[in-house]
Amino acid sequence: MENQSSWTCNANDAVQISIVQPGGDKLEKISTFQPEFTYPIFGEEETIFGYQDLSIRLRFAAHNLRSNVQISYDKKFKTVADVAPVDLLKTLRPWLPEESFATLQEFEGSVLKDESAKDFTPPGSLVHSYTTKGRNYEIWAGSLVDPEVRAILDRIQIFVSFFVEGGTPITTDDFEWTLQRWTVYFVYEKIEPLIPTASSYSFVGYATTYRWYFYLQDSTKQPQTSNGPFPYAHEVSVSEIPGRLRISQFLILQPHQQSGHGSQLYHTIQSACIKDPTLHELTVEDPNESFDYLRDKNDYQTLAPQFAAQNIAINANPYTPDQTRRRPRLMPTGKLIPTQTLRALRAQFKIAPVQFAHIVEMYLLSQIPTDHRGANSNTMRILMQKFRAPNEHDRRYYWWRMLVKQRLYKHHRDLLIQLDREDRYQKLDETLQNVEEGYAKLLEAFEGKVEEEEEEEEEEEEGGVEDGGETGKNGDEGPSKERGKRKFTVLEDEDEDEEDGEGAKEVAAGNGNGNANANANGEDSASKKMKT
């Protein structure tokens, strides 16, 4: 038998994705790119056996995402005993609609002769439009109950497996009451069609959100007994029930990344959540590093002006002069920061508690000069002098460290109490250092991004901006490789509190997604479980 390695190819290299539109008597490519992952389809090794010079071309119509798969190769391995080439059509069939397996000629004919294409509009309703780099874009939103929304989503669900690490497609043939909880956001570019009968819409990306029940605990009202009929006389809509909105999948196609579309899509979802009085919190399913960066950047840019307007800062002198003479036994949190104001801001912008805490800590750290914090400060001196340090910024830095430690300890108390006191202090200090370094890198990246955006605005005013690059992670503006990840893991908590809503699978690729907090070595001891 011939060497099997010569019959094995990399699946990521073999698959080629193209977005096409009608161009006279043939289809013209708008963009071509390759998947980042293929292991959900072709196995963990991401290899395909049995072919030489294999090419799997996936073509998607730019407007309605109707797809076609075309497979070509130079040679195919002849089955020997139980060694056989991969059945590609059988392997791909669960991941694509049946219409995708028509011949290339049939696909081209259906797209070229589609007379309804010129009148096509994305399903749902237009919720936002914007212009970037001289190009026009629209965001449409629709319920998964809508068959047109389901049809397009079914055609692009393979993108989740290609670009969302650990992502799984959505079940679109579920019960209607479940489908009502899903909302799909489509991002389209308005383009100039090559022929009059072609569509003026070209797909850019999409996101899905799911509505969970949110338990409202109002201590100001007394419980009341109702003797109304049961079941209710009228049908209760999902939109009437208090809910927590969770971003499940989030994808911007590779050719459109690094252009701000992820931020536009995130803000659109966030605005819809804020405007809906029945929604009380926006969370994210298991975001990957790229989406963490996008989310942190946008939440920080949203909240920082609000913090500045409310004069949010650490009170460097929470104690009266006579109190400074004795050792305090409790954290004066209410005197250090305006907790009531912060609670009101969190409720106003409906940001999940853990995410809001990250942004607050980041903002408070930004108010401390760099030469008074981190490696630039005399940390040992500050820890010795504590809140009695003569310099106001040193005192703020000390209290900032204490506030972060307090949050980490509360969040991981059950794990930390399993450690000896010295080990507990050490783990808290290590995690705090990682958190601070990560925040510092993010703040540095945010400031650089703001400067870039200001320069771009100036160039646009002068009419000198060209279209941006096409590389980056799935989602939006990709951060520099030098920056730190938002979740600075020292120890991993397998049963993390889900009040931040980050416990399932998908955001990404763009979205969402990948498992943001995988334990690197699988250890299960308390000393390997704590994270920020």
C-alpha positions as CSV (number, residue, x, y, z in Angstrom):
1,M,0.0,0.0,0.0
2,E,1.2,3.4,-0.9
3,N,2.4,5.9,1.8
4,Q,-0.8,7.1,3.4
5,S,0.8,10.5,4.2
6,S,0.8,11.3,0.5
7,W,-3.0,10.8,0.5
8,T,-3.6,13.1,3.5
9,C,-4.2,16.8,3.2
10,N,-4.9,19.6,5.7
11,A,-8.7,20.3,5.7
12,N,-8.2,24.0,6.5
13,D,-6.1,24.4,3.4
14,A,-8.4,22.3,1.2
15,V,-11.6,24.3,2.0
16,Q,-12.0,27.6,0.1
17,I,-15.0,29.9,0.8
18,S,-16.2,32.5,-1.7
19,I,-18.9,35.2,-1.6
20,V,-20.2,35.6,-5.1
21,Q,-22.6,37.9,-7.0
22,P,-24.0,37.9,-10.6
23,G,-21.8,39.6,-13.2
24,G,-23.3,39.3,-16.6
25,D,-23.1,35.7,-17.8
26,K,-21.0,34.4,-14.9
27,L,-20.6,34.7,-11.2
28,E,-18.0,37.2,-9.9
29,K,-16.2,36.7,-6.6
30,I,-16.6,39.5,-4.0
31,S,-14.2,37.9,-1.5
32,T,-12.4,34.6,-0.9
33,F,-11.1,33.2,2.4
34,Q,-10.5,30.0,4.3
35,P,-11.7,28.6,7.6
36,E,-9.8,28.8,10.8
37,F,-11.1,25.5,12.1
38,T,-12.5,22.3,10.5
39,Y,-12.2,19.8,13.4
40,P,-16.0,19.8,14.1
41,I,-16.5,18.4,10.5
42,F,-13.3,16.5,9.7
43,G,-12.1,15.5,13.2
44,E,-9.5,16.8,15.7
45,E,-6.6,16.3,13.4
46,E,-8.3,18.5,10.7
47,T,-7.1,16.2,8.0
48,I,-8.7,14.5,5.0
49,F,-7.5,11.1,3.8
50,G,-7.8,9.7,0.4
51,Y,-7.2,12.5,-2.1
52,Q,-4.4,14.3,-3.8
53,D,-4.6,18.0,-4.7
54,L,-8.0,18.2,-3.0
55,S,-10.1,21.3,-3.3
56,I,-13.5,21.9,-1.6
57,R,-15.0,25.1,-2.9
58,L,-18.0,26.6,-1.0
59,R,-19.7,29.4,-2.8
60,F,-22.3,31.6,-1.2
61,A,-24.6,34.1,-3.0
62,A,-23.9,37.5,-1.4
63,H,-27.5,38.4,-0.7
64,N,-29.5,35.3,0.4
65,L,-26.4,33.1,1.2
66,R,-27.6,30.2,-1.0
67,S,-24.6,27.9,-1.1
68,N,-23.0,25.3,-3.3
69,V,-20.2,22.9,-2.7
70,Q,-17.8,21.8,-5.5
71,I,-15.2,19.1,-4.9
72,S,-12.3,18.4,-7.2
73,Y,-9.1,16.4,-6.9
74,D,-6.3,14.9,-9.1
75,K,-6.3,11.4,-7.6
76,K,-8.5,9.4,-5.3
77,F,-7.3,6.5,-3.1
78,K,-8.6,3.1,-4.0
79,T,-10.1,1.3,-1.0
80,V,-7.9,-1.4,0.4
81,A,-9.5,-3.7,3.0
82,D,-10.9,-1.3,5.6
83,V,-8.8,1.7,4.5
84,A,-11.0,4.0,2.4
85,P,-11.0,7.6,1.5
86,V,-13.2,10.0,3.4
87,D,-16.7,10.2,1.9
88,L,-16.8,14.0,1.5
89,L,-20.4,14.4,0.5
90,K,-21.5,12.3,3.4
91,T,-19.3,14.2,5.8
92,L,-20.5,17.6,4.6
93,R,-24.2,16.8,4.3
94,P,-25.1,17.3,8.0
95,W,-23.5,20.8,7.9
96,L,-25.1,22.3,4.7
97,P,-28.7,22.5,3.4
98,E,-29.6,19.9,0.7
99,E,-29.7,22.6,-1.9
100,S,-25.9,23.0,-1.5
101,F,-25.3,19.7,-3.2
102,A,-26.8,20.7,-6.6
103,T,-24.3,20.9,-9.5
104,L,-22.3,24.1,-10.0
105,Q,-24.2,24.8,-13.3
106,E,-27.5,24.6,-11.4
107,F,-26.2,26.9,-8.7
108,E,-24.9,29.4,-11.2
109,G,-28.1,29.3,-13.1
110,S,-30.3,29.9,-10.0
111,V,-28.2,32.9,-8.9
112,L,-27.8,34.5,-12.4
113,K,-31.5,34.0,-13.3
114,D,-32.9,35.1,-9.9
115,E,-35.2,37.9,-11.0
116,S,-36.3,38.5,-7.4
117,A,-32.7,39.4,-6.3
118,K,-33.0,43.1,-7.3
119,D,-35.9,43.4,-4.8
120,F,-34.2,41.4,-2.0
121,T,-34.0,42.9,1.5
122,P,-32.6,41.0,4.5
123,P,-35.3,39.4,6.6
124,G,-36.6,41.1,9.7
125,S,-36.5,44.9,10.2
126,L,-33.8,47.5,9.7
127,V,-32.5,48.5,13.1
128,H,-29.4,50.4,12.3
129,S,-27.4,51.8,9.4
130,Y,-24.0,53.4,9.3
131,T,-21.1,54.4,7.0
132,T,-17.5,53.5,7.5
133,K,-14.6,54.2,5.1
134,G,-17.0,55.5,2.5
135,R,-19.1,52.3,2.4
136,N,-22.7,51.9,3.6
137,Y,-23.9,49.2,5.9
138,E,-27.2,48.1,7.4
139,I,-28.1,45.9,10.4
140,W,-31.3,43.9,10.3
141,A,-32.9,42.0,13.1
142,G,-35.5,39.3,13.0
143,S,-37.0,36.5,15.2
144,L,-36.1,32.9,14.5
145,V,-39.8,32.3,14.2
146,D,-39.6,34.0,10.8
147,P,-39.0,31.3,8.2
148,E,-36.9,33.7,6.1
149,V,-34.6,34.3,9.0
150,R,-34.3,30.5,9.6
151,A,-33.6,29.9,6.0
152,I,-30.6,32.3,5.9
153,L,-29.3,31.1,9.3
154,D,-29.4,27.5,8.2
155,R,-27.3,28.4,5.2
156,I,-24.6,30.1,7.2
157,Q,-24.5,27.9,10.3
158,I,-21.4,26.1,8.9
159,F,-19.5,29.4,9.5
160,V,-19.9,28.7,13.3
161,S,-17.9,25.5,12.9
162,F,-15.4,27.2,10.6
163,F,-14.7,30.3,12.7
164,V,-16.0,29.8,16.3
165,E,-13.8,27.5,18.3
166,G,-16.1,25.2,20.3
167,G,-19.2,26.7,18.7
168,T,-22.2,24.6,17.8
169,P,-25.0,25.4,15.3
170,I,-28.4,26.5,16.6
171,T,-31.3,24.0,16.3
172,T,-33.8,25.8,14.0
173,D,-36.5,23.2,14.0
174,D,-37.3,23.5,17.7
175,F,-40.6,24.4,19.4
176,E,-42.0,27.8,18.5
177,W,-41.9,29.0,22.1
178,T,-38.1,28.3,22.0
179,L,-37.6,30.0,18.6
180,Q,-39.3,33.1,20.0
181,R,-36.4,33.5,22.4
182,W,-33.9,33.8,19.6
183,T,-33.2,37.1,17.7
184,V,-30.8,37.1,14.7
185,Y,-28.9,40.2,13.6
186,F,-27.6,40.4,10.1
187,V,-25.0,42.8,8.9
188,Y,-25.1,43.7,5.2
189,E,-23.2,46.0,3.0
190,K,-25.1,48.1,0.4
191,I,-23.1,47.6,-2.8
192,E,-23.5,48.7,-6.4
193,P,-24.6,45.6,-8.3
194,L,-22.7,44.6,-11.5
195,I,-26.0,44.0,-13.4
196,P,-29.4,45.6,-12.9
197,T,-31.1,42.4,-11.9
198,A,-28.6,41.6,-9.1
199,S,-29.1,42.4,-5.4
200,S,-27.5,45.5,-3.8
201,Y,-26.9,43.6,-0.5
202,S,-23.8,41.7,0.4
203,F,-23.5,39.7,3.6
204,V,-20.9,40.9,6.2
205,G,-21.7,39.0,9.4
206,Y,-24.3,38.1,12.0
207,A,-25.0,37.6,15.7
208,T,-27.6,35.7,17.6
209,T,-29.1,36.5,21.0
210,Y,-31.2,34.3,23.3
211,R,-33.6,35.5,26.0
212,W,-33.4,33.8,29.4
213,Y,-35.7,34.3,32.3
214,F,-34.5,36.9,34.8
215,Y,-35.6,36.6,38.4
216,L,-36.6,40.0,39.8
217,Q,-36.3,40.3,43.5
218,D,-38.0,43.6,44.6
219,S,-37.7,43.9,48.4
220,T,-39.8,47.1,48.3
221,K,-43.0,45.4,47.4
222,Q,-45.0,42.9,49.4
223,P,-45.9,39.6,47.7
224,Q,-49.6,39.5,46.5
225,T,-51.9,36.6,46.0
226,S,-53.8,36.4,42.8
227,N,-56.9,34.3,42.2
228,G,-57.0,34.8,38.5
229,P,-57.8,31.9,36.1
230,F,-55.1,29.4,35.3
231,P,-54.0,28.9,32.7
232,Y,-54.2,32.5,31.7
233,A,-57.0,33.6,29.5
234,H,-54.5,35.2,27.1
235,E,-51.3,33.8,25.8
236,V,-48.2,35.1,27.6
237,S,-45.5,36.3,25.2
238,V,-41.9,35.7,25.8
239,S,-41.3,39.5,25.4
240,E,-43.6,40.2,28.4
241,I,-41.5,38.1,30.8
242,P,-38.5,39.7,32.6
243,G,-35.4,38.5,30.8
244,R,-31.6,38.4,30.6
245,L,-30.3,38.7,27.0
246,R,-27.4,36.6,26.1
247,I,-25.2,37.0,23.0
248,S,-24.8,33.4,21.7
249,Q,-22.9,33.7,18.4
250,F,-21.1,36.7,16.9
251,L,-19.4,36.5,13.6
252,I,-17.9,39.1,11.2
253,L,-16.5,37.5,8.0
254,Q,-12.7,37.7,7.6
255,P,-12.7,40.2,4.6
256,H,-14.7,42.7,6.7
257,Q,-12.8,42.5,10.0
258,Q,-10.7,45.4,11.3
259,S,-13.3,47.8,10.1
260,G,-15.5,48.4,13.1
261,H,-18.4,46.2,12.2
262,G,-18.1,44.2,15.4
263,S,-18.5,47.4,17.5
264,Q,-21.4,48.5,15.4
265,L,-23.2,45.2,15.9
266,Y,-22.4,45.0,19.6
267,H,-23.7,48.5,20.2
268,T,-26.9,47.7,18.2
269,I,-27.6,44.7,20.4
270,Q,-26.7,46.6,23.5
271,S,-29.0,49.5,22.5
272,A,-31.9,47.1,21.9
273,C,-31.4,45.6,25.3
274,I,-31.3,49.0,27.0
275,K,-34.5,50.1,25.2
276,D,-36.4,47.0,26.2
277,P,-37.9,47.5,29.7
278,T,-38.4,43.8,30.2
279,L,-34.7,43.1,29.7
280,H,-32.5,43.6,32.7
281,E,-29.0,42.4,31.7
282,L,-26.8,41.7,28.7
283,T,-24.5,38.8,29.0
284,V,-22.3,36.7,26.6
285,E,-21.8,33.0,26.1
286,D,-18.2,31.9,26.7
287,P,-16.5,34.7,24.8
288,N,-13.1,34.1,23.2
289,E,-10.2,36.5,23.6
290,S,-11.1,38.6,20.6
291,F,-14.6,39.2,21.7
292,D,-13.5,39.9,25.3
293,Y,-11.3,42.7,23.8
294,L,-14.2,44.1,21.7
295,R,-16.6,43.9,24.6
296,D,-14.2,45.6,27.1
297,K,-13.3,48.3,24.6
298,N,-16.9,49.2,23.8
299,D,-18.1,49.0,27.4
300,Y,-15.2,51.1,28.6
301,Q,-15.9,53.7,25.9
302,T,-19.5,53.8,26.9
303,L,-19.0,53.9,30.7
304,A,-15.9,56.1,31.0
305,P,-17.7,59.4,30.2
306,Q,-20.5,58.4,32.6
307,F,-17.9,57.8,35.3
308,A,-16.2,61.1,34.6
309,A,-19.5,63.0,34.7
310,Q,-20.3,61.4,38.1
311,N,-16.8,62.1,39.4
312,I,-16.2,58.4,40.1
313,A,-12.8,58.0,41.9
314,I,-11.3,56.3,44.9
315,N,-11.5,58.4,48.1
316,A,-7.9,58.4,49.3
317,N,-9.0,59.4,52.8
318,P,-11.9,57.2,53.9
319,Y,-11.0,57.4,57.6
320,T,-11.2,60.2,60.0
321,P,-7.9,61.3,61.6
322,D,-8.7,59.4,64.8
323,Q,-9.6,56.2,62.9
324,T,-6.2,56.2,61.1
325,R,-4.5,55.6,64.4
326,R,-6.0,52.1,64.9
327,R,-6.0,49.1,62.6
328,P,-9.3,48.8,60.7
329,R,-11.1,45.5,60.8
330,L,-13.5,46.0,57.8
331,M,-13.1,47.4,54.3
332,P,-14.7,50.8,54.0
333,T,-16.0,50.1,50.6
334,G,-18.9,52.5,50.8
335,K,-16.5,55.3,51.7
336,L,-14.0,54.5,49.0
337,I,-16.3,54.5,46.0
338,P,-19.9,55.7,45.5
339,T,-21.5,52.2,45.4
340,Q,-25.1,53.5,45.0
341,T,-24.2,55.6,42.0
342,L,-22.3,52.6,40.5
343,R,-25.3,50.3,41.0
344,A,-27.5,52.8,39.3
345,L,-25.2,53.0,36.3
346,R,-25.0,49.3,36.0
347,A,-28.7,49.0,36.1
348,Q,-29.1,51.8,33.5
349,F,-26.7,50.2,31.0
350,K,-27.7,46.6,31.9
351,I,-24.2,45.3,32.1
352,A,-23.5,42.0,33.8
353,P,-22.1,42.4,37.4
354,V,-18.7,40.8,36.7
355,Q,-18.2,42.7,33.5
356,F,-19.2,46.0,35.1
357,A,-16.7,45.3,37.9
358,H,-13.9,44.8,35.4
359,I,-14.7,48.2,33.7
360,V,-15.0,50.0,37.1
361,E,-11.6,48.6,38.2
362,M,-10.0,49.5,34.9
363,Y,-11.4,53.0,35.1
364,L,-10.2,53.5,38.7
365,L,-6.8,52.2,37.8
366,S,-6.6,54.7,34.9
367,Q,-7.1,57.6,37.4
368,I,-3.9,56.6,39.2
369,P,-0.7,58.0,37.5
370,T,1.4,55.2,36.0
371,D,4.4,56.1,38.1
372,H,2.4,55.3,41.3
373,R,1.2,51.9,40.3
374,G,2.5,48.5,39.1
375,A,6.1,48.0,38.4
376,N,6.7,51.7,38.4
377,S,5.8,52.1,42.1
378,N,7.5,51.1,45.3
379,T,5.0,48.4,46.1
380,M,6.7,47.2,49.2
381,R,6.8,50.7,50.7
382,I,3.1,51.2,49.8
383,L,2.2,47.8,51.4
384,M,4.1,48.8,54.6
385,Q,2.5,52.3,54.8
386,K,-0.9,51.2,53.5
387,F,-3.6,53.9,53.8
388,R,-1.2,56.0,55.9
389,A,1.1,56.7,52.9
390,P,1.9,60.4,52.6
391,N,1.2,60.5,48.8
392,E,-2.5,60.7,47.8
393,H,-1.9,58.6,44.7
394,D,-0.1,55.9,46.7
395,R,-3.1,55.7,49.0
396,R,-5.5,55.4,46.1
397,Y,-3.3,52.6,44.6
398,Y,-3.4,50.8,47.9
399,W,-7.1,51.0,48.2
400,W,-7.5,50.0,44.5
401,R,-5.6,46.8,45.3
402,M,-7.8,46.1,48.3
403,L,-11.0,46.6,46.3
404,V,-9.8,44.1,43.6
405,K,-8.7,41.6,46.3
406,Q,-12.1,42.0,48.0
407,R,-13.9,41.1,44.8
408,L,-11.6,38.2,44.0
409,Y,-11.9,36.8,47.5
410,K,-15.7,37.1,47.5
411,H,-16.0,35.4,44.1
412,H,-13.7,32.5,45.1
413,R,-14.1,32.3,48.8
414,D,-15.0,28.6,48.8
415,L,-11.8,27.8,47.0
416,L,-9.5,30.1,48.9
417,I,-10.6,28.9,52.3
418,Q,-9.2,25.5,51.4
419,L,-5.7,26.9,51.3
420,D,-3.4,27.8,54.1
421,R,-3.3,31.5,55.0
422,E,0.1,32.1,53.4
423,D,-0.9,30.2,50.2
424,R,-4.2,32.2,50.1
425,Y,-2.3,35.5,50.3
426,Q,0.1,34.4,47.7
427,K,-2.6,33.3,45.2
428,L,-4.5,36.6,45.7
429,D,-1.4,38.6,45.1
430,E,-0.5,36.6,42.0
431,T,-4.0,37.0,40.6
432,L,-4.0,40.7,41.5
433,Q,-0.7,41.2,39.7
434,N,-2.1,39.5,36.6
435,V,-5.3,41.5,36.7
436,E,-3.4,44.8,37.0
437,E,-1.0,43.9,34.1
438,G,-3.9,43.0,31.9
439,Y,-5.8,46.2,32.7
440,A,-2.7,48.3,32.0
441,K,-2.3,46.6,28.6
442,L,-5.9,47.1,27.8
443,L,-5.9,50.8,28.8
444,E,-2.8,51.3,26.7
445,A,-4.5,49.6,23.7
446,F,-7.7,51.6,24.2
447,E,-5.8,54.9,24.2
448,G,-3.9,53.9,21.1
449,K,-7.2,52.9,19.4
450,V,-8.7,56.3,20.2
451,E,-5.7,58.1,18.7
452,E,-6.0,55.9,15.5
453,E,-9.7,56.7,15.2
454,E,-9.1,60.4,15.6
455,E,-6.4,60.3,12.9
456,E,-8.8,58.3,10.6
457,E,-11.5,60.9,11.2
458,E,-9.1,63.7,10.2
459,E,-8.0,61.8,7.1
460,E,-11.7,61.2,6.1
461,E,-12.4,64.9,6.4
462,E,-9.5,65.4,4.0
463,G,-10.8,62.6,1.7
464,G,-7.7,60.4,2.0
465,V,-8.8,57.1,3.6
466,E,-8.5,53.8,1.8
467,D,-10.2,50.6,2.7
468,G,-8.6,48.9,5.7
469,G,-6.9,45.6,6.0
470,E,-8.7,42.3,6.1
471,T,-6.8,40.4,8.8
472,G,-7.7,39.9,12.4
473,K,-9.7,37.7,14.7
474,N,-13.4,36.9,14.4
475,G,-15.4,39.8,15.5
476,D,-13.9,43.2,15.0
477,E,-10.8,45.3,15.6
478,G,-8.3,42.7,16.6
479,P,-6.1,43.7,19.5
480,S,-2.4,43.7,19.3
481,K,-0.6,40.4,20.2
482,E,1.1,42.3,22.9
483,R,-2.0,43.1,24.8
484,G,-3.3,40.9,27.7
485,K,-6.5,38.9,27.8
486,R,-9.3,40.3,29.9
487,K,-9.6,37.1,31.9
488,F,-6.3,36.8,33.5
489,T,-6.4,33.2,34.8
490,V,-4.2,32.1,37.6
491,L,-6.6,29.4,38.9
492,E,-9.6,28.0,37.1
493,D,-13.1,27.8,38.6
494,E,-15.0,25.0,37.0
495,D,-18.3,26.2,38.6
496,E,-17.9,29.9,38.0
497,D,-20.8,32.0,39.2
498,E,-23.0,32.6,36.1
499,E,-24.2,36.0,37.1
500,D,-22.1,37.2,34.2
501,G,-23.8,34.8,32.0
502,E,-20.6,33.5,30.5
503,G,-21.1,29.7,30.6
504,A,-22.1,28.1,27.4
505,K,-20.4,28.0,24.1
506,E,-20.4,30.5,21.4
507,V,-19.4,34.1,20.8
508,A,-17.2,35.0,18.3
509,A,-15.5,34.5,15.6
510,G,-15.8,36.3,15.2
511,N,-17.9,35.7,18.2
512,G,-17.9,34.7,19.9
513,N,-16.3,32.1,20.5
514,G,-14.1,29.8,21.9
515,N,-13.7,28.6,25.3
516,A,-12.3,31.6,27.0
517,N,-11.2,29.8,30.1
518,A,-9.9,26.3,29.3
519,N,-7.8,24.8,32.0
520,A,-4.4,24.3,30.5
521,N,-3.3,21.2,32.3
522,G,-6.6,19.8,33.6
523,E,-5.6,19.9,37.3
524,D,-8.5,20.0,39.7
525,S,-6.9,21.3,42.9
526,A,-8.0,24.4,44.6
527,S,-4.7,26.0,43.7
528,K,-5.6,25.8,40.0
529,K,-9.1,27.0,40.0
530,M,-9.3,30.7,40.7
531,K,-9.8,33.2,37.9
532,T,-10.7,36.9,37.6
